[in-house]
Amino acid sequence: MDIHFIFIMNGIYDIVCAFSIISGVPYIERIHLSMFKDPNLDPIFKRVFGFWIFTYGIMRLSNNNTIITISYMIESLFFLNELLHKTVYRDKTVFVVVLSMIFAIAAVVS
């Protein structure tokens, strides 16, 4: 299986999750938001977070490995920062950080 297929599927998944967060679709919006410890996230934070997820989802639909790599590195660094500030759950966040770094490396070597 081509690694770019995985990047495209992940991009589509991120776009669906982003629209769910922005429009408040129950259950699906919680996929990303459940990483945060605060159950009462500010509505503006949710919208900006949704738009941010949409942005890197779109980046992953490109056929440009540099753009794809940058999208995964930004995601990894963002969640690593949140982990250091203890605003997110450790296990879920470590999973995202490690997987994002693996995908970033995969984009570089492919």
SULDABEL-V687830 format. One record per helix or strand of 2 or more residues. SS is the DSSP state (H for helix, E for strand). FROM is the first residue (numbers start at 1). TO is the last residue. If there is no record, write none. Layout:
# SULDABEL-V687830
ss->SS from->FROM to->TO
ss->SS from->FROM to->TO
This chain:
# SULDABEL-V687830
ss->H from->3 to->23
ss->H from->30 to->33
ss->H from->43 to->59
ss->H from->65 to->84
ss->H from->90 to->109
